[in-house]
Amino acid sequence: MSTVEQLEQRIVRYRRKLHRHAETKWTEFWTSSFIADRLEEAGFQIKTGLDVVDPAFCAGRPEENEIDGFLERALNQGANPDQLDRMKRYPGVVAVLDTGRPGPSVAFRADIDAVSNQESTEPGHRPYDEGFSSVNSNSVHACGHDGHAAIVLGAAEQLMADRDELCGVFTFIFQPSEEGGGGGKAMTSKGIGSGVDYLFTFHLSLAPSHVIAGGCNDFVDNRRYDATFTGRAAHPVGDPHNGKNALLAACSAAMNLHCIAPHGDGCVWINVGVLSAGTGRNVVAPGAFFQVESRAALEHVADYAEERVLKIIEHAAGMYDVSVGIERIGHALTGSSDPEMAELVLEEAKKIAYFHTFLHEGRVGGSDDATDFMRFVQEQGGKATYISLGCDSEKSLHNGSYDIDEGVLLPGAELFVKLAKHLARRVTDCDETS
C-alpha cells in the first residue's frame, strides 16, 4: 500500500471514529482526548483545555454538575484519563510544529463539535449501515466537523513527517463550540492565533464534490439568546387569577419575534428553535424557556435586530406579569477572506486531480465563528481565508441523515500540506535567505 493510500485510510478512520463519538458544544472531551493522543503520537507538543480557552467566553457551557456526566461518559467510551485531567474540564486542542528555522507562521483551524440532533437509524444511512453512527443521544456530526477535524489531523501528521523540508511555525487549532458559538472567541481571547501570518479555515458541503472555492465572504452576524420566563402556578379553574402564565408569555414573544420588521439596509433572519413550558394540563404554566437567534448580513442591521429581539421578549413578559431572564449565548461575526489567499488556494488546488471546478469566491449561506480567528489574525496584519471544500452529502446540513462524500478527505489534507509547503518554501530556499 502506498503512503498516500495509508494516509487516506487513516483520515477516513479518524473521521469515522469522530463521527461515532459526536459531542456537542463544550462537551467535546472524548474528541479532544482522541485528537490530542494522535498528535502526541505524531511527535507534537500540545496544549488543551484551559491552556487554550478562556472560560470567561465559554457561552452556553453546561453547568458544572452536567460537565461531570460528560467527562464520565468520555472516560467510559475510552478517552485517555490523563488527557481529561489536563483539560481541566474544558475541551479544545492546539498543536504547534516549530521547525526552528526562520519562516512564516501558518495556522489551520478546524471545529470539532457536533449538532444537537438525533442521528438517523434508517437503513440506507451509511453511518448506521456500517456501524459508525453516533453513540451519544441528541449528538450527531451533521455539519461535517468530523471531516474537518480528520482533514487537519491528517495534514498535521504529514507535515510533521515532512518537517525537514519546512521552515517557520505551523499551528493546528481544534476549536470546540462552533455550533453553540463562543469557541472562537474563547480561543482568541486566550491568544490562540496571535502572531499568525496566514490562517486557513474551511467547511465541507457548501458546494458539490470536486468543486473548490478559495474564499468566502458572505458570513452573517449571528447572535444567540436563551430566555427563561418565570411565572406562578395556579389551578386553571379554581384560582386562575392568581396564576402568572409563563407559557403564554413565551408563546407571545415567539410569535412576535417572527414578525420583526425587515431593515432597509439588509436582510434579517429570526428563528426560535426551541420552546418548552409548563408542568401539566391542569396547571397554569409557572415556567417557560426558549432559544432564539437573530442573523443579519450587516453589523448595524444586527444591532437593530438585537434591540428588537430584547424588547419583544421583555415586553411579552410584562404583558403577562412574569419575570424573564435573557442570556446571550454566543456571537458569530461577519468576516471576509483575503483575495490573494483565495488565489493561492486555487493555485495549489489545481495540482490535485480531485478538484475540477475552481471558484474564487464561495458561499457560506450562514454563520461560522471561524470569523473570530480570521479577524483576529487580520487585525494583527496577517491574512486569512475560509475555503469551501466541495463535498456531496446525504441530506442537508444539520439533518439527522447527513453524511459526507469521504472522497474529499484526502484531497483536503493534501491541499493543506501543499499550502504549508508553498508558504514555507523548501528548506533550501529558507537557508538561502537566512
Secondary structure, 3 states (H helix, E strand, C coil): CCHHHHHHHHHHHHHHHHHHCCCCCCCCHHHHHHHHHHHHHHCCEEEEHHHCCCHHHCCCCCCHHHHHHHHHHHHHCCCCHHHHHHHCCCCCEEEEEECCCCCCEEEEEEECCCECCCCCCCCCCHHHHCCCCCCCCCCECCCCHHHHHHHHHHHHHHHHHCHHHCCCEEEEEEECCCCCCCHHHHHHCCCCCCCCCEEEEEEECCCCCCEEEEEECCCCEEEEEEEEEECECCCCCCCHHHCECHHHHHHHHHHHHCCCCCECCECEEEEEEEEEECCCCCCCCCEEEEEEEEEECCHHHHHHHHHHHHHHHHHHHHHCCCEEEEEEEEEECCCCCCHHHHHHHHHHHCCCCCCCEEEEEECCCCCCCHHHHHHHHHHCCCEEEEEEECCCEECCCCCCCCEECHHHHHHHHHHHHHHHHHHHCCHHHHHHHC
